[in-house]
Amino acid sequence: MGPWLRESALGVAHARIDGWLPVVVTVVAVVVVLGWFLSGRRRSVGVAAAVLVVLACATQINSHVVGYPTVAAALGHPPVVDPSDIESEASDVVGGRPLDAWWTPPVSMPPTGDVVEADIPGAVSGFHARPASIYLPPAYLSDPRAELPVLVLITGQPGHVVDWVQGGHLARTMDTFAAAHDGLAPVVVVADALGDTEANPMCMDSLLGNVFTYLSVDLPAWMRDNFQVSPDEGTWAIGGYSYGGTCALQTAVSAPQVFPTFLDISGEDEQRRGTRAESIAAAFGDDSPASERRFDDATPLAVLDRFDFADSSGAFVVGSDDAEFGPQTRRAFEAARGAEIDAHYLELPGGHSMDVWAPALETQMDWLGSRMGLTG
């Protein structure tokens, strides 16, 4: 049975109907418990029982609908590691492509990476982003330091950067890859492309915020200024799931010189905020032909229809049970192939959930490592 609730541009999360059964049962239990206990003399016991049932209900709703991995995530607090230990420049930086042919891990290299929080200002775009979470692999946390490429990841909508870090098991995925490659992995920036949990600026430059300029100009410049990462943006990549998958494809085809490699997980075939007319009006104030042309300039399938991208490469991954986003991701893949992008397509078991999105990144790490110049 396919998903019956959809995470649309209006921010309604996807879920499978069988996942909602525990929620419905729990809500009914709340009513029964309150009615039984509060009608008698065991009022205090009834209240306590009701509280426990409500908590169980919240857990089920979070698990099947919202998907916050922890209470901290629900409150909007990403994990923070003190960045003071990695702010100083390494005395020696090892470059070269593929990097694993040049890199020898020092004895002092830590076994795992770290996640730090940082504000990345919208210096050019003016976009007000929430703090990003940045994963730094073992080969970055050493001296000598490897000159690593950057992978930018975007969450779904509604969403927070913590969703990739905790719900998506980002550090575990990257640490596993690094352990198999002498500490080498991308520096990963989980960037805010929303501005707020419920916001939906459609990952473009518009009245809703200049998200495209933020991702393609502000973020790369800030990373080069503040971290010893590869200055060769030809080795950089962008990816995401749901809204983030759409955003990754949009950004990659609008700025292929910045992000020639992209990972579209369960993305849509175009940015949405309601109907197409409503989306255009929200972005540009009306749905006139002029506004529609501006909207199409940021619509991936329209861009792919106009230009070729022989130097770009992309992965499209979607859940086999994702009845709504599956066909859209497939259309985007076919459009990418038609525009000469070196693209591949993969279906994983599951629907529109983190049960697909987290494994999707894992399955693409070998391809990303090669495309980003880490491995030969």
N, C-alpha and C positions, 0 to 999 in steps of 0.2 A: 504494500500500500504506500503510495507516494506521500510527500509532505503536504499538509493541509493548511498550515500557517506559513506565511512567507516573510522572509526578511527582505522587505522592499525598501525603496528609497525613503519611505515614510518611517522606517525604523521598526517594523514588526518582525520579530525573529522567526526563523524557520523551526519547525518541529514535526516529527512524525506522529500520527494519531495514536500509535501504540505507546509512544512516550508520554502522552497526556493522560493515559488511563490512571497512573498513580496519583496524578494531580487531582483528577475528578474524585477519585475515591477518598483522598485526604480531605478535600473540601467538604464532602458529605459527612466525613467523620467529625469534622469540627462542629457541624450543626447538631449531629446526634449527641456528641459529648456535652456540649453546652446545654442542650435541652434536657438531657437526663440529669446532670449534676445540679444545674442551677435551679431546677424545679424542686429539689429536695433540700436536705439539711447539709449535704456535703459540698457546700459552696466553695470552700478553699481548695478542696481536692479537685473539684470540677475546674476551677480556674487554672490550677497547675497543669491538669491534664490537657486543657484547651491550649495552653501556651505551648506545650510539647507538640501537640498536633499541628499548630500553626507553624512552628519551626520546621516540622517535617514537610509541611506543604511548601514552605518557602524554599526548602532544599530541593524538592522535586521541581518546582518552577524554575529555579536557577539552573538545575542540571539539564532540563529539557528545553528551556526557552532562552534564558539570558546567557548562561554559560560563564558566569564569573567564577574563577577557580578558588578564590578565598574571600574572606570578609574584607581584607585590605583592598582586593581588586574591586569589590563592589563599592567601596568608599572612594575609589579613584586614586589609590596610593601604590605606585609601582615599586618593585623591590629596588633598594638603593644600596650600593656598595660605595664606601668612601673612595672617591677617585684620587685622593692625594698621592697614593703610591704609584700612579701611572701618569701623573701630569708632567714629570720631567722627561726630557728627551733622552733617548738611548744614545750611547756614545758611538754606536755603529749600527747601520741599517743595511740589511742584506736584500738586494733586489734581484731581478732577472726573471725571465719567463722561459719555461715553466719554473716556478719558484722552488719546487721540491728538488730540482737539479742543482740548485745553488745553496740551499739551506741546510745547515747542520745545527740541530738543537743544542743549546748550551746546557751544561750540567745543572745550572741554577734555574732552568725553566720550570715554572709550576706545572702540575699535572692537569689542571683545569683552568678555564677562563673565568672572567668576572663580568658582572653586569653593573653598569653605572648609569646614573640618571643625569641628564643634562638639558638645559634650556637651549634650544637652537632658534635664535631670533629670526624673524622675517625681515631682514635688513632691506631687501629690495622689494619683496612682495607685500610687506605690511601685514602678512597673515599672522594671526595670534595663535600659535600652536601650543598645546600642552607639552610638558617636558617629554623628551624622547628617552627611551631606554637603549643603551648601547652595550652590546656584547663584545668583549675583548678577548680573543683567544690566547692560549698559552704562548704562542710565538710572538704575540704583541707584548706580553707581560714579561719580557726577558731582555737582556742586554748581552750580546747583540739582539736586535729586533728584526723580525721579518717585515718587509715592505708589503703589506697586505692590501688586497682590494676591498671594496665596500659593497655590502649587500643591504639595500634599503627594503624594509618590510612594512606593509600597511595592513591594518586590521579591517574587520568588517564594520558595518554600521547598523545599530549602535555599537560603540566599541571604545576601548582604551588600549594604550600600548601594552598594558600588563596582560592583555589577552594572549598575545603572542608569547610573552615571556613565561607565563605560568601555565595557562591553559594549553598553549601550543608547545610547551616543553622546549623552548628555543635553546637554552643553555645546554640541555642534555643532548639535543640533536647535534649542536655544534661541537661540544666536547667529544662526542663519539667520533665525529669526522676527524677532529684534530688528533685524537688518540691514534688513529690509523695513518696519520700523515705528519708525524714528527712535530705536532703542535700547530700545524698550519690549518687555518680556516679563515673565512672572511671576517672582517670587522662588520658586525651587523648593527644597523641603526633601525630600531623600530620607531618610525616617525609618526607623528600625529598628523593625519590628513583630513581631520574632521573639525577640530577647534573646540568641540564639546561632544560629550557622549552621544547625544541625540541629534547633533547637527548633521546636515547632509549638503555640503558645498559642491558635490558632484565632481570633485577632483579636477577643477578647471579654474581658469581666471574669469571671474564674473563679479556681480554685485554681492555674491555670497562669500567672497574671499578669493584671493589669488593663490590657490593651492598649487596649481601647476608651476608657477614661478617659484614658490617656496620649495617644492621638491626638486626642481631641475636647476635652480640657481642658488638659492640661499643655503640649502642643506649641503650640497657638494663644496661650496666655498668655505662654509664653517668647518666642515670635517677636515679639509686640507689645512686650514689655519690652526686647528686645535689638536690634531692627531697626526702622527707620522704614518700616514697611509699612502697607498699607491697614487701618484699624481696622474696616472694614466687612466682616464675615465673609460677607455675602451675595455678595461677589465672590470668595470663596475656593473652591478645588476640591480633590478628592482623586482619585487614580488609582493603578493598579498592574496588574501582570500575574500570571496564575496565582493563587497564594495572595494576592498583592497586589491582583489584580482582585476576588477574593472579599471581601477586607478593605475595599477601597474601597466596594463596594456595601453591605456590612454597616454601615460607619461612616456612610455618606451617608444611609441610611434610618433609622438609630438616632439621628443628630444632624443632621437636615436644616437646622437653623438655623445650624449651623457650616459644613457642606459641602453647599450646595444644588446643586452641580455635581459630577459624578463621571465617571470613565473606567474602565470595567471591561474589561480586556483578557484574554481567555482565562480568565475566572474560573469557579468552580464555582457550583452552585445553592445549596449550603450549605456551611458550614465542616465539615471532616472531619479525623479523626485515627484512621483505621481504620474499623470499622463504626460505624453510628450509635450503638448501645449503648455501644461502646468510647469513642466521642467524648464522649458525655454523662458517662460514669463518670470519664473523665480530667479533665473540666472541673469536676465537682461531687461526685466521690467515690462516686457510685453512679448507676444508671440508673433510679431511681424516677420515678413520675409527676411529683413535685415538681421533680426535677432536669430532667426532660424539658421541663417548662414553662419553666424558666429558660433552657434551651438554645434553645428556640423563640423566646424573646424576642430572641435575637441572630441568628436565622436569617433571612436577607433575604427569602426567599419567604413565610415566615410573617408577617413584618412587613408586607410589601407586600399581603398578603391582608387585613390588618386595618385599614390606614390608606390615605388618599389623600395624594398629594404633588404637588399642582398647581403648587407653586412650584419644584419640583426639575427638573433636566434631566440626562440621562445619555447617554453613548455606550457601546455594546457592540461590541467588535471581537474577532474570532477568526480563526484560520487555517482556510482552506477544507479542509485535510487533517487537522484536529484531530478525530479520530473520537471521542475521549472527552469533551474539554472543549467541543467545538463545540455539541453538543446542550444541554449545561448552560447555556452562555452564552446560547443562543437562548431557553431556558426563562426565564432571568432577565430577558431583554429583554421577553418577552411579559408576564411578571408586572409589570414596571415600567410598561409601557404600560397594563395593566389598573388600575394604581394612579394613573393620570392623570399620570405622569411624562412630560415631553417628552423622549422617548428615540428614538435612532436606532441602527441596526444595520449593521455592515459586516464583510464577509469579505475577508481578504487571502490571497494565495497563500502556502502553507506550512503547517506543523504547529504543534506546541507548542514554540516556540523563539524565541530572540531575533531570528531572521529575520522574525518577525511582530511581536514586541513593540516593537522600536525603530521600525519604519515606522509602527506603529499610532499612536504618539504624534505623529509627524510629520503624519500625515493629519488629526489632530484639533486641530492648533494654531490654525487659523483659527476653528473653532467655540469652542475654549477662550478665545481672545482676545476674542471677542465676549461670551461668557457672563461672563467675569471683568471686563468693563468696560474692557478695554484699547483696543478698537477699536469704531467705530460700525457 
